[in-house]
């Protein structure tokens, strides 16, 4: 694949499940609206979109996917799928087309995320929602490895070898603000409950050390 936004060739070695997980939390957060249109960057095989369509959260679900085999599966279940480097794709949509943008574990794979986000946020309606997540590079396990002089890549997780960018909660939220979004929340992706929640509250100044993944909710202003 041409273009420089991704390490394209490395995705061919990914196991199938890398592209197949539905984001049930994001679908649950979407309002029920059979007339809504949703755009997803990095739609994989279309599992999230298929779930959103089946639950009446939208009537149109458009995916962008750089890995052709996954996109071929997504075409079977989504309204439309665009294949290629999102940084150079000419998307045939007017500003204000979509009600929501989903970016699940994908921004970290981009060479230059800010202009890509600006491009996609412009396609949202005023007030259109953004749901995004990314690994947290300031998680204590990564910090401990850095103290030991280690920065080892892996096939999955925060140190996935196809990641080109790394974020802390603060810098991930700042990225969306810089791209023109109005930030609603930056939080731990999987909320803690009970004693674990209390303990994390006591560690408030350094609680980011225990966030494995970062969850951002934002909207297009207007």
C-alpha positions as CSV (number, residue, x, y, z in Angstrom):
1,X,0.0,0.0,0.0
2,X,1.3,3.4,-0.9
3,X,1.3,6.3,1.6
4,X,3.3,7.0,4.7
5,X,0.8,7.1,7.6
6,X,1.3,3.5,8.7
7,X,3.8,0.7,8.8
8,X,1.6,-1.0,6.2
9,X,3.6,-4.2,5.6
10,X,3.7,-5.1,9.3
11,X,-0.1,-5.6,9.5
12,X,0.1,-8.7,7.3
13,X,1.6,-10.6,10.2
14,X,-1.1,-9.7,12.7
15,X,-3.4,-12.4,14.0
16,X,-7.0,-12.3,12.8
17,X,-8.4,-11.3,16.2
18,X,-6.4,-8.0,15.9
19,X,-9.0,-6.8,13.5
20,X,-12.2,-8.4,14.9
21,X,-13.0,-6.9,18.3
22,X,-16.3,-4.9,18.5
23,X,-16.2,-1.8,20.8
24,X,-19.4,-2.6,22.7
25,X,-18.8,0.2,25.2
26,X,-18.8,2.8,22.3
27,X,-21.9,1.3,20.7
28,X,-23.6,1.4,24.1
29,X,-22.8,5.1,24.5
30,X,-24.3,6.0,21.1
31,X,-27.9,7.3,21.2
32,X,-30.4,5.2,19.5
33,X,-30.9,6.9,16.1
34,X,-31.7,4.8,13.0
35,X,-31.0,7.9,10.9
36,X,-27.5,8.7,12.2
37,X,-24.3,8.3,10.2
38,X,-21.1,7.1,11.9
39,X,-17.5,7.2,10.7
40,X,-14.9,4.9,12.1
41,X,-11.2,5.2,11.5
42,X,-9.6,1.8,11.6
43,X,-12.8,-0.2,11.3
44,X,-11.0,-3.6,11.0
45,X,-13.5,-6.3,9.9
46,X,-16.4,-4.0,10.7
47,X,-17.4,-5.7,14.0
48,X,-18.2,-2.4,15.8
49,X,-20.2,-1.0,12.9
50,X,-22.1,-4.2,12.4
51,X,-23.1,-4.1,16.1
52,X,-24.1,-0.4,15.9
53,X,-26.3,-1.0,12.8
54,X,-27.9,-4.1,14.4
55,X,-28.8,-2.2,17.6
56,X,-30.4,0.7,15.7
57,X,-27.7,3.2,16.7
58,X,-27.3,4.4,13.1
59,X,-28.5,3.8,9.6
60,X,-25.2,4.5,7.9
61,X,-21.8,3.3,9.1
62,X,-18.7,4.2,7.1
63,X,-15.3,2.6,7.8
64,X,-11.7,3.6,6.9
65,X,-9.3,0.7,6.9
66,X,-5.7,0.4,5.6
67,X,-5.5,-3.4,5.7
68,X,-7.2,-4.8,2.6
69,X,-8.1,-8.3,4.0
70,X,-9.9,-6.8,7.0
71,X,-11.6,-4.2,4.8
72,X,-12.9,-6.9,2.5
73,X,-14.7,-8.4,5.5
74,X,-16.0,-5.0,6.6
75,X,-17.5,-4.4,3.2
76,X,-19.9,-7.3,3.9
77,X,-21.4,-5.6,6.9
78,X,-20.9,-1.8,6.7
79,X,-22.5,0.8,4.4
80,X,-19.2,1.7,2.8
81,X,-15.5,1.1,3.4
82,X,-12.6,3.2,2.2
83,X,-9.2,1.4,1.9
84,X,-5.9,3.2,2.1
85,X,-3.9,5.8,3.9
86,X,-6.3,8.1,5.7
87,X,-3.8,10.9,5.4
88,X,-4.0,10.9,1.6
89,X,-7.5,9.5,1.0
90,X,-9.9,11.8,-0.7
91,X,-13.1,11.1,1.3
92,X,-16.3,12.0,-0.7
93,X,-18.2,13.6,2.2
94,X,-19.2,17.1,2.8
95,X,-18.5,18.8,6.2
96,X,-21.2,18.0,8.7
97,X,-22.0,14.6,7.3
98,X,-21.5,12.4,10.3
99,X,-23.0,12.3,13.8
100,X,-20.1,10.5,15.4
101,X,-16.5,9.5,14.9
102,X,-14.9,6.4,16.4
103,X,-11.1,6.0,16.7
104,X,-10.5,2.8,18.7
105,X,-6.8,2.1,19.3
106,X,-5.8,3.6,16.0
107,X,-4.4,7.1,16.4
108,X,-1.2,5.7,17.8
109,X,-0.6,4.0,14.4
110,X,-0.4,7.3,12.5
111,X,2.7,9.2,11.6
112,X,1.1,12.7,12.1
113,X,-2.3,12.3,13.9
114,X,-3.3,16.0,14.2
115,X,-4.0,16.8,10.6
116,X,-5.8,13.5,10.2
117,X,-8.0,14.3,13.1
118,X,-8.7,17.8,11.8
119,X,-9.7,16.3,8.5
120,X,-12.1,13.8,10.1
121,X,-13.6,16.2,12.8
122,X,-14.5,18.5,9.9
123,X,-16.8,15.8,8.6
124,X,-18.8,15.8,11.8
125,X,-22.0,17.8,12.4
126,X,-21.7,20.5,15.0
127,X,-21.9,18.8,18.3
128,X,-21.0,15.4,16.7
129,X,-19.4,13.1,19.2
130,X,-15.9,11.6,19.2
131,X,-15.0,8.3,20.9
132,X,-11.3,7.5,21.0
133,X,-8.9,5.3,23.0
134,X,-5.2,4.6,23.0
135,X,-2.7,2.8,25.2
136,X,-1.1,4.9,28.0
137,X,2.7,5.1,27.7
138,X,2.9,6.4,31.3
139,X,1.5,3.1,32.8
140,X,3.7,2.0,35.7
141,X,4.9,-1.2,33.9
142,X,6.2,0.8,31.0
143,X,7.8,3.4,33.4
144,X,9.5,0.6,35.3
145,X,10.9,-0.9,32.1
146,X,12.2,2.6,31.1
147,X,13.9,2.8,34.5
148,X,15.5,-0.5,33.7
149,X,16.6,0.8,30.3
150,X,14.1,-1.3,28.4
151,X,11.7,-0.2,25.6
152,X,10.8,-3.6,24.1
153,X,8.2,-4.0,21.3
154,X,5.5,-6.7,21.2
155,X,2.8,-8.0,18.9
156,X,0.0,-6.5,21.0
157,X,-0.7,-4.0,23.7
158,X,0.9,-0.6,24.5
159,X,4.2,-1.6,23.0
160,X,2.8,-2.9,19.7
161,X,5.6,-2.8,17.2
162,X,3.2,-1.0,14.7
163,X,2.7,2.0,17.0
164,X,4.3,5.2,15.8
165,X,3.0,7.5,18.5
166,X,2.7,7.2,22.3
167,X,0.5,9.2,24.6
168,X,-0.1,10.0,28.3
169,X,-3.7,10.9,29.3
170,X,-2.8,14.6,29.2
171,X,-1.1,14.5,25.8
172,X,-3.9,12.4,24.2
173,X,-6.5,14.8,25.3
174,X,-4.4,17.7,24.2
175,X,-4.1,16.1,20.7
176,X,-7.9,16.3,20.2
177,X,-8.1,19.8,21.4
178,X,-5.3,20.8,19.0
179,X,-7.2,19.2,16.2
180,X,-10.3,21.4,16.9
181,X,-12.4,19.1,19.2
182,X,-14.0,20.2,22.4
183,X,-12.9,17.8,25.1
184,X,-15.5,16.3,27.3
185,X,-13.6,13.8,29.4
186,X,-10.2,11.9,29.6
187,X,-10.5,8.9,31.7
188,X,-9.3,5.3,32.3
189,X,-10.8,3.1,29.7
190,X,-12.0,0.4,32.1
191,X,-13.5,2.1,35.2
192,X,-12.6,0.7,38.6
193,X,-15.1,0.0,41.3
194,X,-15.2,-0.6,45.0
195,X,-11.9,-0.9,46.9
196,X,-9.8,-0.5,43.7
197,X,-11.6,2.8,42.9
198,X,-11.0,4.1,46.4
199,X,-7.3,3.2,46.2
200,X,-7.0,4.9,42.9
201,X,-8.7,8.0,44.3
202,X,-6.1,8.2,47.1
203,X,-3.4,8.1,44.4
204,X,-4.9,11.0,42.5
205,X,-1.7,12.9,41.6
206,X,-0.2,9.8,40.0
207,X,-3.4,7.8,39.1
208,X,-2.3,7.9,35.4
209,X,0.3,5.3,36.3
210,X,-2.5,2.7,36.6
211,X,-4.4,3.6,33.4
212,X,-3.5,0.9,30.9
213,X,-5.6,2.5,28.2
214,X,-6.9,6.1,27.8
215,X,-10.5,6.9,26.9
216,X,-11.4,10.3,25.3
217,X,-14.8,11.6,24.7
218,X,-15.1,14.9,22.8
219,X,-17.3,16.7,20.3
220,X,-17.1,19.0,17.4
221,X,-17.8,22.5,18.7
222,X,-20.9,24.3,17.5
